[in-house]
Amino acid sequence: MSPAAHRLCPNVYGRAVSAPDGPVFVRTLAPMRFLEPNMLWALLGMLVPVLIHLFNRARHQVVPFGGMMFVESSLRLRARSLRLHALLLLLVRMAIVALLALAAARPVSRSGGQLGPRPVSWVLVLDTSFSMLQENASGTTPFSQAQAAALIMIAQMASADDMSIVLAGTTPRVLFDEPTYDREALRRALKAAKPSYDSGELPAAISQAYLVLQASKHSRRRVVILTDQQAVNWPQDDARWQQLRRQRATLPVQPAHYILFSKALSAAPNLYVHSLQRRGPISHPALPERFEAIVTNPSSSVVRGTATFSVTGQPAELQNLEFWPGDNTLSFPVTFAAPGPKVCSVKIEGDRFTADNTAHLALKVEETVPVVVVNRNRNLPEAAFVHEALRAADDDERIFTISNIDFAEFEQNLTTILQHAHVLVFTDVPSLRQYTVFALEQFVQQGNGLLVACGPESSPAGLARLYKGGEGLIAIHPTEEYTIPQQATPALVESPIWRRAQMPPEALRTVEVRRCRGGEEAETSQRLAEIADRPLISYQRYGHGSTVTILTPLSAEWSNLPLTAAFVPLLHTLILDLGSSEQPPLNVDQGRSFTYLAQLQTAPKSASVRVQTPDTHYDTKLVQDVDGWHLTHRDTTDPGAYWVRPTDPSLPERAFAARLATGESDFTVLPSKRWGHVSSQLDAAVMAAPQALRDAVAEEEEVQDWWQLFLICALLLLCTELILGERHSS
């Protein structure tokens, strides 16, 4: 059967019929319909032979001559035959144009099943997102319904039919690269399929189904999509549908599309943990920590439940709560007893669907934050101010390990210092070599921090290399000096840095700046403080790390900043934020890989590690390269905690966490208007019961297309036209 028999367009399908579970969009076919009705305008081409005929008659002129009376009687008899030939030739030419126009319009009609079934290539697109696990009132899940319907389809396949299966998850998975005739293999694959914590990317899965159909040898093809009524799985982005239509147009045979959805999703509210994060920049046993979880209640009613906060499997706090419609923010205070890797989690109870009721957050409780202060001379006041400020901020808590070195020592031991430091503080900027700038860029990109203060002796060449035309480590090119005796004012007071600060941003107004630097500002610059509408403190992300630029020296020469009460908490806040980056990341989105990395001076005795996943574990070995000893784990389909535990004590233990994609937790049902939109985009029949699908397929079996017959008739008439035209001209 040609594509015409399978293709549906708005004037062919679009009839809503009653069904036990709501409206269903199916096709209706009259005794003869045209799938491309716009091509019927080509029938106007029948006028072209008529116009040519009339034009040729108008060109002929009668020229009398003397002997005409002797042949006039013979011509009169001959003219009747010529007119008959001309009229017949005109009708044949008009019929050729009409038949070609009708063939292009793709006429179809019911065949009454007289031609018998022909082989079909099936592709089942099975939604495996975790919303398919939701139980309805009868205790069954949408996935079990879809699985049962698919098994029935396999059982009712004709002997010459073949089939493939595509699982629609975050990344679509094709179970058979080419459609197979093996019914038993199809059944085994279908029974082995299980819903996961994936989101249902149906457009991507349909695209994979088209790729499978390219290998089909049958002239009839079907795509059956088995899913629930969840709105999030059917994006409104028309660009994705247009892309699918373009891909489908490249297929040699257009497939028929059917969407079989399960019964309506339960009206019971579904609570889910949207996110879990810590408020502080770093975790340390001496720092009280606070974690915030956002629990979403998408329903319109209040739901009573509980929330349990745990640290590495040990419950720390239980709260009885009322979850109001929308987002609910929960706060959990924690003080860690010891440094090391931790996994914090929050679990809620209050609804039947529990797959999205837990969130995890991996972190490392730091023993100390190594800070290296680099100055032209370690005895200059800038270095002393920074050192004393960090010691005062520590308050005997030993958060920071502070090293004071001069620039010559820094360049001499550059590699060793960058391997052990987490935050660098430049109290002045000397003339930097290109290699040093490159090493600093790598240092920050890998997740470390850099604070640069522009003192009076800062080198213009060094500042230019750090700015690098707006793409470097600092976000401002301080080429000018300003004498502006004014007070500093805070900026971006809603930024995370100010929210975590141990001082109110308004405390900066006690800082009086007499002189400061300024110049070109990069687009990546975020101002934390200003003076006379010019930047005073600038922050920017750089790779996985961050940098802070202070445009006045950290001494009392140009301002009273080091002498104010704001200096200690300000410097403490900036250093903590610069030291807060985790690289490689400990928390990844579900389905993304994570990397364990350990940098050691000497090789470990054993590179063996055990990787603990949420439901199993396996043993493997670390791989060594220029960055250190590392391992990449790629399968994070299941959200939760992952641990990498080396057998050698010289290698650190690490905890990782995969975050659940909570988009699937919104069980909003796709409205009827959107079903019509989906149906029109895919040219698909949408139904709610397996019997309706079987009826639609049976109706499709009875459809016969006629464009080939019209084309053959047009070719026969063309041959006739050539014969008549030859005789007429002779």
N, C-alpha and C positions, 0 to 999 in steps of 0.2 A: 504494500500500500504506500502511496506517495505521501509526502509531507502534508498535502492538502487534506487528507482524511484525518490527520491528527491535530491540525492546527485549529485553535479556537480564537475567535476574535469577538469584540463586544457585541456584534449583532448576531452571534451564534450561541454563546453561552448565556450568562447573565440572568437566567430565570431562577427565582428563589422559590423553593418548595418547602413544605412543612416536613419536619423531622422531629423525632422525640427529643432531641437535644438542641433545637433551635433552627434558624434558617440555614439552608444549604444551597450553594450556588452550583447548578449543574447546567449542562448544555441542552438545547432543544434544536432539533433539525427538522425543517420542513421537507416535503418530497424532493425539492430541488432548491439548494441554496448555493450562494457564491461566497467563497472564503476571502476573495479579494474584490469586493464589489466596486471599488474605485476604478478597476481596470475596465469596467463596462463602458466608461467614457470613450474607450477606443472604438466602440461601435460607430462613432461619428466618422471614422475613417472610411466607412462604406460610401460616403459621399464623394470620395476622391475619384474612384473609377467613373462615377456619373459626370463629374465636372470635366474629366479628361475626355470622355466621350462627346460631351456637348462642345468642348473646345475644338476637337478635331472636325466636327460637322461644320462649325462656323468657318473653318479655314478653307473648305472646298468651294470653288467657284465654277459655275457652268459657262463653258465657252462654246457657242454654236459654230458649226462649220458646214460646208456645202453638202457633204454626203451623209449628214446625220439622219436624214429621213429614212435611209435604207437600213440603219441599224437600230432605230428607235424602238421598233416592236420587239427586237431581241433583248434590248436593255431593260425594257419594262418587265419581261419575265425574269431576267437575272436579278433585278433589284429586290424582288421579294425574298429570294434566297439569301442575298447579302444582308438584308435587314434582319432576317431571322438569325443568321450567324452572329451579327453584331450584338443583337439583344441577348442571345445566349451567352456570348463572351462577356458582356457587361454583368449579367447575373452571376456567372461563375467568379468573376473578380470580386464582386461585392460579397459573395459567400465566403471566399477565402479570407477576406478581412474580418468578416463577422466571426468565423470559426477561430481565428487566431485571437481575437479579443475575448471570446468566451473561454478559450483555453487558459489565457492569462488570468481571468477572473476566478479560476479554480472551482468549477461546479462540483458539488457533491450531492448525493442522495442516498436513500436507504436501499440496500441491496437485498433485504429480506433474508440475509444469511445464505444465499444460494451459492456464493463463491467459496464458502468454507473458510475456516480460520487459517491465517498465515503466521509464520514464526514471529515472535516478538522478543526484543531485548529489554529486560526490566532492570531498573536501578532503584533500589529502596534506600531512601535517605532517612535514617533513624536518629531522632533527637536523643542524645545521651546526656543532656544537661541535668543538673541535680534537681531542677524543678519537676522533672519527670518522676521523682521519687515521692512526691506528695500524695498521701493517701486521701481518697475521697470518702464519702459517707459509707460506701459498701466495703471499705477496707482494701480496695485495689488501687494500684498506682497507674498513672498514664503510661509508664513504660511497660508494665505488664500487659496493658490493653494493646499497645502498639506491637509488642512482641507477638501476642496471640494473633493479631490481624496479619502480621508478616508471615507467620507459619502457615496460616490458611492460604495466603497467596502462593507460597511455595508449593503447597499440596495441590493447588488447582492450576498450576502452570501446565501448558500443553507440552507434549513430549519434545517438540522441536524448539521450545522457548529456552532462553538462557537468562541469567540474572547475576547482578553484582549488588553489594551492600556498601553503603557509605555511612559511617558513624559521624554525626554532627556534634562535635565538641568544640572547645576553643581552637584546636587544630583538627580539621576534618581527617578522618582515617579511612582509607579505602581498603576493604577486606579482600577484594578480588580485583586485580588490575584490569582484567578482561572478564566480561560476563562468562559464567560457567554453566554447564549443563548438569553438574553434579548436585543433585537435590540434597543428598545426605551431608555434603560439605557445607551447603548453605544453611541447613538446619543446625549443624554443630556451631557454625560461626554465629548464628543468630542467638542461640541459647547461651553462648559464652559471652555475648555482649552484655555489659552492665553500665548503668548510669554512673557518672563520676561527678566530681566537683567542678566540672567544666561549665562554661557558658555555651549556649547553643548558637553557634555561628552558622545559621542556615544558608544565607547567601553563599558563603565560602564552600559549604558542603554541596550545594546545587552546582556550583562551578566545577567541583571535582566529579560530580555525576556526568556532566557534559564531556569531560576528558575521558571518562570510562567509555562512554557511548561512541567515541571516535573509533574505538577498536571493534565495534559491533559489525557483523556481516549481514544482519537482518534489515529489511526495509521498513520494519515497524518498530518503534521504540517508545518506552514509557518511563517516566520518572514519577515515583510515588513517594510523597513526603509524609512521614509519620511523626507527629509532634503533638504538643498540647496547645492550649489557646493563649499562651503567655505572650503579651504584647512586645516585650523586650527582644524576643527572638526575631521579630520582623521589623527591621529598621525602616524609618520613613525616608531615609536618604535616597532620593531618586537616582543619584549617580551610581549607586551600587546596582540598582535594578537595570539601569541603562547598560551598564557593563555586562550584566548577565545576558541581556537581549542581544548585544553585539556578539558575545561568545556563542550564543545559541544560533545566530545567523550563519556562523561559519560551519555548522554541522551539515554534512551532506543530506541527512534526513532529520527533519524537525521532530522532536519527541512530544508525545502527549504528556500533560502534567496533571497529577491528581494530588490533593492535599487531604489527608485523613487525620483529623484531630480528635483527641480524646475528649471525654466529658469535661464540662466546665470545671475550672479549678475551684477548690474549696473556698467558701466565703470566710472561713476562720482566719483571724489575723495571724500574720507571720512576723514574729520579731526576728531581727538579725543584728549581729554586731558589725557595724559599718567600719570601725577602725579602732585601733588601740595604739596610743603613743605616749611617750614620756614628755613631761614639761621641761625638765632640766636639760642642759646641753650634754652633760656627761654624767655617768653614774660612779659614785665613790662611796665607800663605807662611811665616810665622815659627813656626807651630804645627805640630808633628808630628801627623798625623791617623791615625786607625785606623778601618777599615771592617770590618763584620761581615756575613757572608752565612750564611743558614741554608739548608742543602741537606737535603731530606727524601728518605729512602729508605723507601717504604711496604712494601717486601718484608720477608721474615724472614731474608734472607741478606745477607752483606757483599758490596758491589760495589766493584771497583777502578775508579778513574777519575782524571781530572785537573781542576783548577780554574785558570782564567786570569783574573787581575784586570787590567783595562785602564782607562786614563784618556783619554777623548776619542779612542778608537780605538787608542791606543798601549799595547801590553802592558807591564805593570809588574811582574807576578810570576806565576810558574807553580808550582803545587803538585801533586805526585803523592800521592794520598790513597786511603784505604779508607773508603768510606761505610757506616757501620753502620746497622742498622735504626732508623728513627725520625729525629729531627732531628740534623743535624751542623752545628756552628758553626765557620765558617772566619773567620780574622782576617787582614787585610791592612794593614800599616803603609804610609803614604804621606806624603810631604812635598811640597807643591805648590811649583813654582818661581816662579810668577807669579800675580797675581790675574786674575779674569775668570771667565766661565761655563765649567763643566766637566760632562762626563757620565762617570760611573764605571760600569763594568759588570763582571759576573762571569759567566763561561761555564764550564759543566762538560761533560765528555765521559765517557761510560761506559755509555750505553744507546742503543738504536736510535731511540727516540722523542725527537727533539731540539727539538720546538716549545716546550718549557717549560724548556730548559736554560740560558737567559740571563735576567738581570735587570739593569735600568738604574736609576741614581740621578742626577738632575740637581741641581746645586748651583752656588752662586756663591762663588768664593774672594774674600773681602773684602780690599780694599786697606786699609781702616781702619774702625773702628766709632765713629761720632760720638756722644760723650756730652756732655750739657749738665747742669751742676750748678747748681741754682737755690737761692739762700739769701736770707734777709732782708737780709744784708749780705755781700758777697763776701769781706770780711776777717775774718769770724767763724771760730772754730776748726773748726766742722763742715765748712765748705767746704775748709779747708786739709787736714784729715785725709783727706777723700775724694780730693782732687786728688793728694796725695802717695802715697796707697795705690795709686791706679790707675797712677801713674808708676812706682812700685816694682814693681807686677805686670807692667808692660810690659817692664821689664828691657831697654830699648833696642830692643825689637822693634817698637815703634810700632803696636801693635794698636789703641790708642784714640787718638782726637782729642778732647781734653778742653777744654771751654769753661766758664768760671766767670762767672756773671752774677748780679745781684741780681734780686729779684722785680719791681721797677719796670721794669727793662730787658726782662724776660721778657714782661710784659704789653704793653709798647709795641711789641715786635717778634714778637708771638705767632705769626702766620702764617708768617713767614720761618723762625723757629727750628724750628717743628714740621715744616716741609718738609725741613730738612736734618738734623735730629737723628734718631738711631735709639733712643737711651735717654735718658730724663730722670731726674734724681736730685733730689728735693726733700729738703733737709736739715731743713726745717721746713715747716709748712703754714700759710700766711697765710689771711686771709679771701678766698676765691675768688669771683669773679663767676660768675653762671650761664653766661655765654657761654664763659668760660675752662674751666669744667668740661666743657661740651659739646665744646669743641675737644680737650681731653685725652682724652675718651672716644673720639672719632673717631681720634685719634692711636694709641691702643692697639688699637682694633678693627682697624685696618689692618695690624697685625702688628708694632708697635713695643713698647717696654718702659717701665715706670714703676716707680721705687723711691721709696718714701715713708718717711721717718724722722720719728717723732713726738717733736719736741723740747719743751722746757718752755714755749716761746712759741707753740705751735701753736694755731690758732684753732679753737674748738669749732664755729663755723659752717662753716669750711672743711672740717673733718673730716667733719661731717654731710653736706655736699654730695658729698664723695668716697665716703662709705659708701652713701648713697642707699637706706637701708632694706634693706641686704643685697644690692642689685642694682647697686652702683656699682663704682668702680675699686679700692677697698680692701675687704678681706674682714672687717675688724674696725672697730667703732665705738668708738674709745678715749676714752670719756667719763670715766674714773676714773684716778686715780693710786694706785699701790701702793708702799709702802716694804717691800721684801722683800730683805734682803741674802742672796742665795743664788747658787749657781752655775747657769749655763745648762746645759741638757741637749739633745742632738740628738733630733729626731723624724723619722719617715719616712726612716730611714736607707737604705731600699731604693729611694727615689725617684731618677729619672734625674739630678736636680741633684746629689745627694750622690755618685752613682756617677761623675759627671764632675768632681767637685771635686778641686782640687789639694791637698787636706788631708783627713785622716781626720775623720769627724764627731765623734769623741770629743775632738778638739782644742777644741771649744766649751766643754768643762768647765773650761777655764782662765779663762773669762769670768765675772767676778763682777758681778752687777747689784744696785745699791742701790735704785734706783727704776725703775719702768716704768709704762706705761699699759696699760689693759685695758678691756673692755666687751663688748658684744654681738658675737657671732661669726657670720658668714654660713655657710650650708651649703656654699658653694663654697671655703671656706678650707682650705688644706692647711698644717699646721704643720710648719715645718722645724726650729724650736727652741722649747723651752719653759722656763719657770721656775715652780716650785711649781705644776705642772699647769695653768699659764696660758700662753697663746701669747706667744712673744717675737718670732719671725720667721714671718710668714704669706705664703703664695704662692697665687696663683689665676690661672687662665686667664681672659682677657677678650677675647671675639671671637677674632681671629687672633693677638693678642698676649698679654702676661702682665704681672702686677704683683707687687711684693714690698712688704710692710709690715713695718718694724722698729719695735717699740713702745718703744724707748729711743733717745735722741739719739745721733748719730754723733760725740759728743765724750766727754771724760772726766768730764763733770759728773755723770752718773747711773750710769756703769759704767766698767769698765776695758777695754771692748771695743776702742777704737782703739789701746790700748797693748799688746795681746796679739799673739802671733805668728799667731793665727788670723785677725786682721782683714784683712790684705792678701789671702791666698788666698780668704777668704770673700767679700769684696767683688768680687774678680776673677771668681769663679765666678758670683755673682749677676748681674753686669753682662753677662758673656758669654751667660748663659742668656736674659736679657731681650733681648739683641740677636740672638738666633738665629732668630727667626721669619722665614719667607719669605712675603711677600704681594705679589702673588698667588702661590698655591702653584706651585712648580716641578714637583712630582711629583703626578700624578693617577692615579686608578684607570682601567684600560682602559675605554674608552667614554665617559669624562667629558671635558668641555671644559676647556681651559686658556686663560688670558688674559695677553697681553703688555701691560704698562703702563709708560709712560715719562712722568715729570713733568719738564717743561722750563720755564724762565723765558721763553724766546723760541721762536717756531715754527721747526721745522727747515726747511731748504731743500727737502727732499724727504721725503714720507711713504711712499715706496715701500719695501716689504720683500719678501724672499724667505723662504718657509716651507719648510723641508726636513723631510720626513716619513721614516719608515724605508724607504720604497720609491720615493718620487717627490718632486717639489717643485712649487711654484706661486708666482706673483708676485701681490701684492695691495698695498693701501694701508691705512695706519693711519687711524683715525677719532678726531677730537678731541672731548672733552667737558670737563665741569668738573673731572674727576679727572686729565686729561692725555691723552696719545696712546695709544690702545689697539687691540688686535686680539684677537678671540676665535676660537680654532680648535676646532671641535666634533667632528671625526671622528678619534678616537683608537682606532679598532677594532684597529689593529695596535699591539702593545706595542713599546716601544723609544724611541729618542731623537728629539726634534723640536727644530729650531733655527729661530729667528726672526732673520734677518740684515738689518738696515736698510741702505739705500744711503747714507744721511746719517751721517757719523761722529759727529755730536752725539747720535744715538740709540744706546742701548746694545744690544749683542747679548745674546740670552738663549737658554738651553738649558732644555728641558722633557723630562720622561720620563713615559711611560704604563706603569703596572705591570700585569703579566699577572695575571688572576684565576686563581689556581692551584688552585681547587677542582676544575677539570676534570682535574687531573693525577692524581687518585686513581682508578685504574682498577679498583677493587673491583667485582666482578660482583654484580649484584642477586641475592640468594638466592631460591630457589624459593618460599619462604613469602611473600616480599615481592611476587613476581610475582602470586601469588594475591590479595594485598591490592590491588595496582594494578588487576587485572582486575575485582575486585568493585566498586572505587570508580568505575570508568568503565563498568561493564557491558560489558566488552570481551572479545573473543577474542584470545588471545596465541599467536603462532606464530613459528617460526624459519625457515620456507622459503616462497618465493613460491608453490610448488605448494599448500601448505597453505592459503594465503590464497585462492587461486583456488577450492579445494574448498569453503572456508567461504562464499565469496560465492555459489557455485553452490547450496549448500544453502539459503542465504538466499533465492535466487530461487524455490525451491520452497515456501516458507512461505506459507500462506494464512491470513488472519485471518477470523473469523466474527462479530465483535461487531456489525457493521452488519446482518447478516442477522437476528441475534437481536433487534436493536432494531426492525427493520422488522416482524418477526412480532409483537412486543409491541404495536406501534401498530395492526396489523390486529386483534389480539385485543381491544384497547381499543375499537375501533369496534364489534366484535361484542358486547362487553359492554354498550355503550350501547344497542344495538338490543334485546338480550335483556332488559336492565333495564327499558326502556320498555314492552316487551310484558308483562313479568311484573308491573309495577306497575299496568298498566291491567287 
